Amino acid sequence: MKILIVYAHHEPKSFNAALLERSLKTLSRLGHEVKVSDLHAMNFNPVAGKDDFKARRFPDALQYDREQKYAHTHDAFADDIQAELDKLVWCDFLILQFPLWWFSVPAIMKGWIDRVFVNGVVYGTGRRMDAGGLKGRKAMMTITTGCYPEMVGPDGLLGDLDVNLWHLNSGTLAYAGFKVLAPFTAWSIHYTDHERRTRYLEEYAVRLEQLETAEPMFFHPLADFGSDWRLKPDVAPRTVGQHKKDSLCE
């Protein structure tokens, strides 16, 4: 497979860096072709703005998503965006690797998503979910966190991890058309010893060996929704992100 790893960590000596190194060795051994976008090393600009476009459809007021669509059809993206978009379209499998900050990605990775998941390629004009612009590809997140797994259980202090990551798994990756694998998570990194970190590296290598065979997470296809954009009455909700009103506490 052609695999793109988008990596966001500022410290070359971090455990994230060790995970990245292990992934490159493992994926190379398995015969995959790998490209890495190391966002901090690239000094990637996370701020979307007018300079993202070499030509504009609406020069008087920036309508960012509409300018993305225009730039795609007029070869008008800034060079850094076009380079990352080319990698994204090239890959069969996308890995987003990052430390979990405030239930989400660090700002530099959010900026990469904002600027590279462009209208007219990834979404727009009916491109969403199982009809998303990146359909036929797979994706997953590789996450490190300072919290303990019990804290993000269904009854945990911080709430169910699947709920916390819904905006990324569903709202970003699945929406773009990816088949999404469950994330790999290395827990409480600051509070573990060398032996446990070594086991995380070994466990990650095993996960990477299963990329082609692992069952993706379920997300409702477009056919499950009616013209009102809600689940059809005869479709039972099967995800943490969809539920019937009468299933809530009144």
MISENU-81680 format. One record per residue (C-alpha): x, y negated, z negated; residue in three letters. Coordinates in steps of 0.5 Angstrom, whole numbers, plus 2048, in hexadecimal, padded with zeros to 3 digits. Layout:
<pts>
XYZALA;...
</pts>
This chain:
<pts>
800800800MET;8027F9801LYS;8027F67FAILE;8027EF7F8LEU;8037ED7F0ILE;8027E67EEVAL;8067E57E8TYR;8057DF7E3ALA;80A7DF7DDHIS;80F7DA7DBHIS;8147DE7D8GLU;8197E27DBPRO;81A7E67D5LYS;8137E87D3SER;80F7EE7D3PHE;80B7EC7D9ASN;8127EC7DDALA;8137F37DBALA;80D7F57DDLEU;80E7F27E4LEU;8157F57E4GLU;8127FC7E3ARG;80C7FB7E8SER;8117F97EDLEU;8158007ECLYS;80F8047EBTHR;80C8017F2LEU;8128027F6SER;8138097F4ARG;80C80A7F6LEU;80E8077FDGLY;8098017FCHIS;80B7FB7FFGLU;80B7F57FAVAL;80B7EE7FALYS;80B7E97F4VAL;8097E27F3SER;80D7E07EDASP;8097DA7ECLEU;80D7D77E6HIS;8147D87EAALA;8107D57F0MET;80E7CF7EDASN;8087D07F0PHE;8037CA7EFASN;7FD7CC7ECPRO;7F97C67EDVAL;7F47C57F3ALA;7F47BF7F7GLY;7F47BB7FDLYS;7FB7BD7FFASP;7F97C4800ASP;7F77C2807PHE;7FB7C080DLYS;7F47BD810ALA;7EE7BC80DARG;7E67BC80FARG;7E47B780APHE;7EA7B2809PRO;7E57AE805ASP;7E47B27FFALA;7E77B97FDLEU;7E27BF7FEGLN;7E77C47FCTYR;7E37CA7FEASP;7E17C7805ARG;7E87C5806GLU;7EB7CC805GLN;7E67CF80ALYS;7E87C980FTYR;7EF7CB80EALA;7EF7D280FHIS;7EC7D1816THR;7F17CB818HIS;7F77CE815ASP;7F77C8810ALA;7F97CB809PHE;7FF7C8806ALA;8057CD807ASP;8057D07FFASP;7FE7D2800ILE;7FE7D5807GLN;8047D9804ALA;8007DC7FFGLU;7FA7DD803LEU;7FE7E1808ASP;8007E6802LYS;7F97E6800LEU;7F77E8806VAL;7FD7ED807TRP;7FC7F1801CYS;7F87F7800ASP;7F87F77F9PHE;7F97F07F4LEU;7FB7F07EDILE;7FA7EA7E9LEU;7FF7EB7E3GLN;7FF7E67DDPHE;7FF7E57D6PRO;7F77E47D4LEU;7F77DD7D1TRP;7F07DA7CFTRP;7EC7E07D2PHE;7EF7DE7D9SER;7F57DD7DDVAL;7FA7D87DCPRO;7F97D27E0ALA;7FE7D37E5ILE;7FB7DA7E7MET;7F47D67E7LYS;7F77D17EBGLY;7F97D67F0TRP;7F27D97F0ILE;7EF7D27F2ASP;7F47D17F7ARG;7F57D87FBVAL;7EE7DB7FAPHE;7EC7D6800VAL;7E57D5802ASN;7E47D8809GLY;7E97DE808VAL;7E77E1801VAL;7E07DE800TYR;7DB7DA804GLY;7D67DB809THR;7D37E1806GLY;7DA7E4803ARG;7D97E67FCARG;7D97ED7F8MET;7D97F37FDASP;7D97EE803ALA;7DE7EA800GLY;7E47E8805GLY;7E97EC801LEU;7E57F3802LYS;7E97F9803GLY;7EE7F77FEARG;7EF7F97F7LYS;7F17F47F1ALA;7F37F57E9MET;7F57F07E4MET;7FB7F27DFTHR;7FB7EE7D9ILE;7FF7ED7D3THR;7FB7EA7CCTHR;7FD7E97C5GLY;7F67EC7C2CYS;7F57F37C0TYR;7F07F77C4PRO;7EB7F87BEGLU;7EA7F07BFMET;7E77F17C6VAL;7E37F77C5GLY;7DC7F67C6PRO;7DB7F47BFASP;7E27F17BEGLY;7E37EA7BCLEU;7E57E77C2LEU;7DF7EB7C6GLY;7DF7F17CBASP;7E67F07D0LEU;7E17F27D6ASP;7DD7EC7D4VAL;7E37E77D3ASN;7E67E97DALEU;7DF7E97DETRP;7E17E37E1HIS;7E77E67E4LEU;7E57ED7E6ASN;7DE7EB7E9SER;7DE7E47EAGLY;7E57E37EDTHR;7E87EA7F0LEU;7E17EE7F1ALA;7DE7E87F4TYR;7E47E77F9ALA;7E27EE7FBGLY;7E77F27F7PHE;7E67F97F4LYS;7E87F87EDVAL;7EC7FC7E9LEU;7EC7FC7E1ALA;7F17F77DFPRO;7F87FA7DBPHE;7F87F77D5THR;7FF7F77D0ALA;7FC7F57C9TRP;7FF7F07C3SER;8067F07C7ILE;8097EB7C1HIS;8077F07BCTYR;8097F67BFTHR;8107FA7BFASP;8157FC7C4HIS;8128037C4GLU;80B8017C6ARG;80D7FC7CBARG;8118027CETHR;80B8067CEARG;8078007D1TYR;80C8007D7LEU;80B8077D8GLU;8048077D8GLU;8048017DDTYR;8088067E2ALA;80380B7E1VAL;7FD8067E3ARG;8018047E9LEU;80280B7EBGLU;7FA80B7EBGLN;7F88057EFLEU;7F68097F5GLU;7F280E7F1THR;7EF80A7ECALA;7E78097ECGLU;7E68027ECPRO;7E17FE7E7MET;7DA7FE7E9PHE;7D77F77ECPHE;7D07F67EFHIS;7D07F67F6PRO;7CC7F07FALEU;7C77F57FCALA;7C57F67F4ASP;7C37EE7F4PHE;7BC7EB7F7GLY;7BB7E57FBSER;7BB7E17F4ASP;7C27E37F3TRP;7C07E87EDARG;7C07EF7ECLEU;7BA7F27EFLYS;7B57F57EAPRO;7B77FC7ECASP;7BE7FB7EBVAL;7C17FD7E4ALA;7C67F87E2PRO;7CD7FC7E1ARG;7D27F77DFTHR;7D47F37D9VAL;7D27EC7DDGLY;7CB7EE7E0GLN;7C57EF7DBHIS;7BE7EF7DBLYS;7BB7E97D7LYS;7B67EE7D3ASP;7BD7F17D1SER;7BF7EB7CDLEU;7BD7EA7C6CYS;7B77E57C5GLU;
</pts>
